[in-house]
Amino acid sequence: MKYKKIINSTQEELEKKYPWLAVADFEDAIIEDTPNYIIWKHGIWKDGYWESGTWKNGLWEYGIWKDGYWESGTWEDGIWKDGTWEYGTWEYGTWKNGTWKNGLWEYGIWKDGYWESGTWEDGIWYNGIWKDGLWKHGIWKNGLWEYGIWKDGYWESGTWEDGIWYNGIWERGIWEGGLWDHVLVKQVNGKFVIDDN
């Protein structure tokens, strides 16, 4: 069953207002229609193109997310183009742009965007701004690291402003300050030295 429950509308009215729902593949959806957008309350999104709206909870198996607001749930795979991620679990997929507020990133490809907080378990970070959070493992290609805890991984390039670095490989980049293996270091003429000040 595609729709389990529709609040404030009928299937015909909903799909006329949001034609992308008519062609998407999903099941057991509980959707609320509001004057300006939909609220996905629960269900399984199997495939399709999500235009916009609020995702409260449910399972995303695959598809393309164009824009909207994700409150909670599990993302298994797909392409995130833009929007705001409030909380939930990201298992795999490609993040192109948007704001990540909090949650668990298990694995995937981050192209660009703004990471506010959360836990990064593994994956490839291409570009963007990391505000704060816990990085467990992965490859950092480029971007701006403002603050956070780096447990392990490979830093290819980018700017590190502040935070705690425990382990990993630093290839190149700009180190502005922070704790390196619990020792305060700074970069002088391309080399790291202990900061005695």
ChimeraX commands (.cxc) that place a marker at each C-alpha (Angstrom):
marker #1 position 0.00,0.00,0.00 radius 0.5
marker #1 position 1.47,3.34,-1.08 radius 0.5
marker #1 position -0.39,5.53,1.41 radius 0.5
marker #1 position -1.22,4.38,4.90 radius 0.5
marker #1 position -2.80,7.69,5.87 radius 0.5
marker #1 position -3.25,11.16,4.32 radius 0.5
marker #1 position -4.07,14.04,6.66 radius 0.5
marker #1 position -5.91,17.17,5.42 radius 0.5
marker #1 position -6.25,15.91,1.83 radius 0.5
marker #1 position -7.06,13.02,-0.48 radius 0.5
marker #1 position -4.65,11.07,-2.67 radius 0.5
marker #1 position -5.99,12.77,-5.79 radius 0.5
marker #1 position -5.64,16.29,-4.34 radius 0.5
marker #1 position -2.22,15.55,-2.86 radius 0.5
marker #1 position -0.77,14.16,-6.10 radius 0.5
marker #1 position -2.25,17.03,-8.11 radius 0.5
marker #1 position -0.60,19.55,-5.77 radius 0.5
marker #1 position 2.66,17.54,-5.59 radius 0.5
marker #1 position 2.93,15.56,-8.85 radius 0.5
marker #1 position 6.33,14.16,-7.87 radius 0.5
marker #1 position 4.55,12.03,-5.25 radius 0.5
marker #1 position 2.48,10.32,-7.97 radius 0.5
marker #1 position 5.58,8.96,-9.72 radius 0.5
marker #1 position 7.68,8.20,-6.62 radius 0.5
marker #1 position 7.94,4.69,-5.21 radius 0.5
marker #1 position 7.10,4.47,-1.51 radius 0.5
marker #1 position 4.93,2.47,0.87 radius 0.5
marker #1 position 2.97,2.84,4.11 radius 0.5
marker #1 position 3.34,6.63,4.01 radius 0.5
marker #1 position 1.67,8.85,6.56 radius 0.5
marker #1 position 1.61,12.32,5.00 radius 0.5
marker #1 position 0.11,15.55,6.22 radius 0.5
marker #1 position -0.77,18.21,3.65 radius 0.5
marker #1 position -0.29,21.80,4.80 radius 0.5
marker #1 position -1.00,24.95,2.76 radius 0.5
marker #1 position 2.62,25.30,1.58 radius 0.5
marker #1 position 4.35,21.92,1.90 radius 0.5
marker #1 position 3.93,18.29,2.95 radius 0.5
marker #1 position 4.99,16.66,6.19 radius 0.5
marker #1 position 6.20,13.07,5.81 radius 0.5
marker #1 position 5.39,11.56,9.20 radius 0.5
marker #1 position 6.33,7.93,8.55 radius 0.5
marker #1 position 6.81,5.31,5.84 radius 0.5
marker #1 position 9.41,3.85,3.47 radius 0.5
marker #1 position 10.70,5.90,0.55 radius 0.5
marker #1 position 11.98,3.38,-2.02 radius 0.5
marker #1 position 12.90,5.60,-4.98 radius 0.5
marker #1 position 11.98,8.85,-6.65 radius 0.5
marker #1 position 12.62,12.57,-6.60 radius 0.5
marker #1 position 11.76,14.44,-3.38 radius 0.5
marker #1 position 11.02,18.08,-4.26 radius 0.5
marker #1 position 10.47,19.73,-0.88 radius 0.5
marker #1 position 8.78,19.41,2.48 radius 0.5
marker #1 position 9.47,18.18,6.00 radius 0.5
marker #1 position 10.56,14.61,6.74 radius 0.5
marker #1 position 9.64,13.75,10.34 radius 0.5
marker #1 position 10.57,10.07,10.42 radius 0.5
marker #1 position 10.82,6.94,8.32 radius 0.5
marker #1 position 13.22,5.00,6.12 radius 0.5
marker #1 position 14.78,6.40,2.95 radius 0.5
marker #1 position 16.05,3.52,0.78 radius 0.5
marker #1 position 17.07,5.39,-2.36 radius 0.5
marker #1 position 16.24,8.46,-4.43 radius 0.5
marker #1 position 17.13,12.09,-4.99 radius 0.5
marker #1 position 16.42,14.71,-2.31 radius 0.5
marker #1 position 16.17,18.14,-3.94 radius 0.5
marker #1 position 15.36,20.30,-0.91 radius 0.5
marker #1 position 13.53,20.25,2.39 radius 0.5
marker #1 position 13.93,19.68,6.09 radius 0.5
marker #1 position 14.88,16.28,7.55 radius 0.5
marker #1 position 14.01,15.92,11.26 radius 0.5
marker #1 position 14.78,12.26,11.91 radius 0.5
marker #1 position 14.90,8.82,10.34 radius 0.5
marker #1 position 17.34,6.56,8.48 radius 0.5
marker #1 position 18.87,7.33,5.09 radius 0.5
marker #1 position 20.19,4.19,3.39 radius 0.5
marker #1 position 21.34,5.53,0.00 radius 0.5
marker #1 position 20.70,8.24,-2.55 radius 0.5
marker #1 position 21.65,11.78,-3.53 radius 0.5
marker #1 position 21.05,14.77,-1.24 radius 0.5
marker #1 position 21.09,17.99,-3.30 radius 0.5
marker #1 position 20.18,20.59,-0.67 radius 0.5
marker #1 position 18.22,21.16,2.51 radius 0.5
marker #1 position 18.63,20.89,6.28 radius 0.5
marker #1 position 19.34,17.65,8.15 radius 0.5
marker #1 position 18.29,17.98,11.80 radius 0.5
marker #1 position 18.97,14.47,13.10 radius 0.5
marker #1 position 19.02,10.82,12.05 radius 0.5
marker #1 position 21.30,8.13,10.65 radius 0.5
marker #1 position 23.00,8.43,7.25 radius 0.5
marker #1 position 24.13,4.97,6.11 radius 0.5
marker #1 position 25.40,5.75,2.60 radius 0.5
marker #1 position 24.92,8.16,-0.28 radius 0.5
marker #1 position 26.16,11.39,-1.82 radius 0.5
marker #1 position 25.67,14.73,-0.05 radius 0.5
marker #1 position 25.96,17.61,-2.56 radius 0.5
marker #1 position 25.03,20.62,-0.41 radius 0.5
marker #1 position 23.00,21.72,2.59 radius 0.5
marker #1 position 23.26,22.02,6.36 radius 0.5
marker #1 position 23.90,19.03,8.63 radius 0.5
marker #1 position 22.85,19.96,12.18 radius 0.5
marker #1 position 23.36,16.66,14.03 radius 0.5
marker #1 position 23.18,12.90,13.64 radius 0.5
marker #1 position 25.25,9.86,12.73 radius 0.5
marker #1 position 27.07,9.68,9.38 radius 0.5
marker #1 position 28.09,6.04,8.82 radius 0.5
marker #1 position 29.59,6.28,5.31 radius 0.5
marker #1 position 29.18,8.31,2.17 radius 0.5
marker #1 position 30.52,11.07,-0.04 radius 0.5
marker #1 position 30.29,14.70,1.13 radius 0.5
marker #1 position 30.69,17.13,-1.80 radius 0.5
marker #1 position 29.94,20.47,-0.09 radius 0.5
marker #1 position 27.86,22.03,2.65 radius 0.5
marker #1 position 27.89,23.03,6.29 radius 0.5
marker #1 position 28.38,20.49,9.11 radius 0.5
marker #1 position 27.28,21.90,12.49 radius 0.5
marker #1 position 27.65,18.85,14.77 radius 0.5
marker #1 position 27.38,15.08,14.87 radius 0.5
marker #1 position 29.45,11.93,14.46 radius 0.5
marker #1 position 31.26,11.06,11.23 radius 0.5
marker #1 position 32.20,7.36,11.20 radius 0.5
marker #1 position 33.71,7.04,7.71 radius 0.5
marker #1 position 33.55,8.40,4.20 radius 0.5
marker #1 position 35.08,10.96,1.85 radius 0.5
marker #1 position 34.81,14.71,2.53 radius 0.5
marker #1 position 35.50,16.79,-0.61 radius 0.5
marker #1 position 34.70,20.32,0.54 radius 0.5
marker #1 position 32.63,22.37,2.96 radius 0.5
marker #1 position 32.70,23.81,6.45 radius 0.5
marker #1 position 33.01,21.59,9.54 radius 0.5
marker #1 position 31.81,23.61,12.57 radius 0.5
marker #1 position 32.08,20.94,15.30 radius 0.5
marker #1 position 31.68,17.23,15.90 radius 0.5
marker #1 position 33.47,13.91,16.16 radius 0.5
marker #1 position 35.40,12.56,13.15 radius 0.5
marker #1 position 36.19,8.85,13.66 radius 0.5
marker #1 position 37.71,7.90,10.29 radius 0.5
marker #1 position 37.71,8.82,6.65 radius 0.5
marker #1 position 39.38,10.92,3.98 radius 0.5
marker #1 position 39.37,14.73,4.16 radius 0.5
marker #1 position 40.17,16.16,0.72 radius 0.5
marker #1 position 39.56,19.88,1.29 radius 0.5
marker #1 position 37.51,22.38,3.25 radius 0.5
marker #1 position 37.50,24.36,6.46 radius 0.5
marker #1 position 37.67,22.60,9.86 radius 0.5
marker #1 position 36.62,25.12,12.54 radius 0.5
marker #1 position 36.59,22.85,15.60 radius 0.5
marker #1 position 36.04,19.24,16.58 radius 0.5
marker #1 position 37.68,15.99,17.59 radius 0.5
marker #1 position 39.62,14.05,14.94 radius 0.5
marker #1 position 40.18,10.42,16.00 radius 0.5
marker #1 position 41.76,8.99,12.83 radius 0.5
marker #1 position 41.85,9.32,9.08 radius 0.5
marker #1 position 43.67,10.89,6.17 radius 0.5
marker #1 position 43.89,14.68,5.79 radius 0.5
marker #1 position 44.77,15.52,2.19 radius 0.5
marker #1 position 44.35,19.32,2.15 radius 0.5
marker #1 position 42.36,22.17,3.67 radius 0.5
marker #1 position 42.40,24.53,6.63 radius 0.5
marker #1 position 42.39,23.36,10.25 radius 0.5
marker #1 position 41.46,26.22,12.60 radius 0.5
marker #1 position 41.13,24.48,15.97 radius 0.5
marker #1 position 40.30,21.20,17.63 radius 0.5
marker #1 position 41.89,18.01,18.92 radius 0.5
marker #1 position 43.80,15.69,16.55 radius 0.5
marker #1 position 44.44,12.21,17.98 radius 0.5
marker #1 position 45.69,10.13,15.08 radius 0.5
marker #1 position 45.90,9.97,11.32 radius 0.5
marker #1 position 47.93,11.09,8.34 radius 0.5
marker #1 position 48.35,14.79,7.54 radius 0.5
marker #1 position 49.49,15.26,3.94 radius 0.5
marker #1 position 49.26,19.04,3.58 radius 0.5
marker #1 position 47.11,22.03,4.44 radius 0.5
marker #1 position 46.98,25.01,6.74 radius 0.5
marker #1 position 47.20,24.32,10.47 radius 0.5
marker #1 position 46.13,27.35,12.50 radius 0.5
marker #1 position 46.09,25.75,15.96 radius 0.5
marker #1 position 44.75,23.12,18.26 radius 0.5
marker #1 position 45.93,20.02,20.06 radius 0.5
marker #1 position 47.89,17.41,18.13 radius 0.5
marker #1 position 48.08,14.10,20.01 radius 0.5
marker #1 position 47.59,16.09,23.19 radius 0.5
marker #1 position 50.59,18.27,22.34 radius 0.5
marker #1 position 50.02,21.84,21.21 radius 0.5
marker #1 position 51.67,22.37,17.82 radius 0.5
marker #1 position 51.92,25.08,15.21 radius 0.5
marker #1 position 53.03,25.16,11.61 radius 0.5
marker #1 position 56.18,27.18,10.85 radius 0.5
marker #1 position 57.57,27.34,7.31 radius 0.5
marker #1 position 55.56,24.27,6.35 radius 0.5
marker #1 position 56.74,22.18,9.33 radius 0.5
marker #1 position 55.05,21.37,12.62 radius 0.5
marker #1 position 56.84,22.38,15.78 radius 0.5
marker #1 position 55.91,22.25,19.46 radius 0.5
marker #1 position 54.48,25.57,20.62 radius 0.5
marker #1 position 56.24,26.39,23.89 radius 0.5
marker #1 position 54.22,29.58,24.48 radius 0.5
marker link #1:1,2 radius 0.2
marker link #1:2,3 radius 0.2
marker link #1:3,4 radius 0.2
marker link #1:4,5 radius 0.2
marker link #1:5,6 radius 0.2
marker link #1:6,7 radius 0.2
marker link #1:7,8 radius 0.2
marker link #1:8,9 radius 0.2
marker link #1:9,10 radius 0.2
marker link #1:10,11 radius 0.2
marker link #1:11,12 radius 0.2
marker link #1:12,13 radius 0.2
marker link #1:13,14 radius 0.2
marker link #1:14,15 radius 0.2
marker link #1:15,16 radius 0.2
marker link #1:16,17 radius 0.2
marker link #1:17,18 radius 0.2
marker link #1:18,19 radius 0.2
marker link #1:19,20 radius 0.2
marker link #1:20,21 radius 0.2
marker link #1:21,22 radius 0.2
marker link #1:22,23 radius 0.2
marker link #1:23,24 radius 0.2
marker link #1:24,25 radius 0.2
marker link #1:25,26 radius 0.2
marker link #1:26,27 radius 0.2
marker link #1:27,28 radius 0.2
marker link #1:28,29 radius 0.2
marker link #1:29,30 radius 0.2
marker link #1:30,31 radius 0.2
marker link #1:31,32 radius 0.2
marker link #1:32,33 radius 0.2
marker link #1:33,34 radius 0.2
marker link #1:34,35 radius 0.2
marker link #1:35,36 radius 0.2
marker link #1:36,37 radius 0.2
marker link #1:37,38 radius 0.2
marker link #1:38,39 radius 0.2
marker link #1:39,40 radius 0.2
marker link #1:40,41 radius 0.2
marker link #1:41,42 radius 0.2
marker link #1:42,43 radius 0.2
marker link #1:43,44 radius 0.2
marker link #1:44,45 radius 0.2
marker link #1:45,46 radius 0.2
marker link #1:46,47 radius 0.2
marker link #1:47,48 radius 0.2
marker link #1:48,49 radius 0.2
marker link #1:49,50 radius 0.2
marker link #1:50,51 radius 0.2
marker link #1:51,52 radius 0.2
marker link #1:52,53 radius 0.2
marker link #1:53,54 radius 0.2
marker link #1:54,55 radius 0.2
marker link #1:55,56 radius 0.2
marker link #1:56,57 radius 0.2
marker link #1:57,58 radius 0.2
marker link #1:58,59 radius 0.2
marker link #1:59,60 radius 0.2
marker link #1:60,61 radius 0.2
marker link #1:61,62 radius 0.2
marker link #1:62,63 radius 0.2
marker link #1:63,64 radius 0.2
marker link #1:64,65 radius 0.2
marker link #1:65,66 radius 0.2
marker link #1:66,67 radius 0.2
marker link #1:67,68 radius 0.2
marker link #1:68,69 radius 0.2
marker link #1:69,70 radius 0.2
marker link #1:70,71 radius 0.2
marker link #1:71,72 radius 0.2
marker link #1:72,73 radius 0.2
marker link #1:73,74 radius 0.2
marker link #1:74,75 radius 0.2
marker link #1:75,76 radius 0.2
marker link #1:76,77 radius 0.2
marker link #1:77,78 radius 0.2
marker link #1:78,79 radius 0.2
marker link #1:79,80 radius 0.2
marker link #1:80,81 radius 0.2
marker link #1:81,82 radius 0.2
marker link #1:82,83 radius 0.2
marker link #1:83,84 radius 0.2
marker link #1:84,85 radius 0.2
marker link #1:85,86 radius 0.2
marker link #1:86,87 radius 0.2
marker link #1:87,88 radius 0.2
marker link #1:88,89 radius 0.2
marker link #1:89,90 radius 0.2
marker link #1:90,91 radius 0.2
marker link #1:91,92 radius 0.2
marker link #1:92,93 radius 0.2
marker link #1:93,94 radius 0.2
marker link #1:94,95 radius 0.2
marker link #1:95,96 radius 0.2
marker link #1:96,97 radius 0.2
marker link #1:97,98 radius 0.2
marker link #1:98,99 radius 0.2
marker link #1:99,100 radius 0.2
marker link #1:100,101 radius 0.2
marker link #1:101,102 radius 0.2
marker link #1:102,103 radius 0.2
marker link #1:103,104 radius 0.2
marker link #1:104,105 radius 0.2
marker link #1:105,106 radius 0.2
marker link #1:106,107 radius 0.2
marker link #1:107,108 radius 0.2
marker link #1:108,109 radius 0.2
marker link #1:109,110 radius 0.2
marker link #1:110,111 radius 0.2
marker link #1:111,112 radius 0.2
marker link #1:112,113 radius 0.2
marker link #1:113,114 radius 0.2
marker link #1:114,115 radius 0.2
marker link #1:115,116 radius 0.2
marker link #1:116,117 radius 0.2
marker link #1:117,118 radius 0.2
marker link #1:118,119 radius 0.2
marker link #1:119,120 radius 0.2
marker link #1:120,121 radius 0.2
marker link #1:121,122 radius 0.2
marker link #1:122,123 radius 0.2
marker link #1:123,124 radius 0.2
marker link #1:124,125 radius 0.2
marker link #1:125,126 radius 0.2
marker link #1:126,127 radius 0.2
marker link #1:127,128 radius 0.2
marker link #1:128,129 radius 0.2
marker link #1:129,130 radius 0.2
marker link #1:130,131 radius 0.2
marker link #1:131,132 radius 0.2
marker link #1:132,133 radius 0.2
marker link #1:133,134 radius 0.2
marker link #1:134,135 radius 0.2
marker link #1:135,136 radius 0.2
marker link #1:136,137 radius 0.2
marker link #1:137,138 radius 0.2
marker link #1:138,139 radius 0.2
marker link #1:139,140 radius 0.2
marker link #1:140,141 radius 0.2
marker link #1:141,142 radius 0.2
marker link #1:142,143 radius 0.2
marker link #1:143,144 radius 0.2
marker link #1:144,145 radius 0.2
marker link #1:145,146 radius 0.2
marker link #1:146,147 radius 0.2
marker link #1:147,148 radius 0.2
marker link #1:148,149 radius 0.2
marker link #1:149,150 radius 0.2
marker link #1:150,151 radius 0.2
marker link #1:151,152 radius 0.2
marker link #1:152,153 radius 0.2
marker link #1:153,154 radius 0.2
marker link #1:154,155 radius 0.2
marker link #1:155,156 radius 0.2
marker link #1:156,157 radius 0.2
marker link #1:157,158 radius 0.2
marker link #1:158,159 radius 0.2
marker link #1:159,160 radius 0.2
marker link #1:160,161 radius 0.2
marker link #1:161,162 radius 0.2
marker link #1:162,163 radius 0.2
marker link #1:163,164 radius 0.2
marker link #1:164,165 radius 0.2
marker link #1:165,166 radius 0.2
marker link #1:166,167 radius 0.2
marker link #1:167,168 radius 0.2
marker link #1:168,169 radius 0.2
marker link #1:169,170 radius 0.2
marker link #1:170,171 radius 0.2
marker link #1:171,172 radius 0.2
marker link #1:172,173 radius 0.2
marker link #1:173,174 radius 0.2
marker link #1:174,175 radius 0.2
marker link #1:175,176 radius 0.2
marker link #1:176,177 radius 0.2
marker link #1:177,178 radius 0.2
marker link #1:178,179 radius 0.2
marker link #1:179,180 radius 0.2
marker link #1:180,181 radius 0.2
marker link #1:181,182 radius 0.2
marker link #1:182,183 radius 0.2
marker link #1:183,184 radius 0.2
marker link #1:184,185 radius 0.2
marker link #1:185,186 radius 0.2
marker link #1:186,187 radius 0.2
marker link #1:187,188 radius 0.2
marker link #1:188,189 radius 0.2
marker link #1:189,190 radius 0.2
marker link #1:190,191 radius 0.2
marker link #1:191,192 radius 0.2
marker link #1:192,193 radius 0.2
marker link #1:193,194 radius 0.2
marker link #1:194,195 radius 0.2
marker link #1:195,196 radius 0.2
marker link #1:196,197 radius 0.2
view
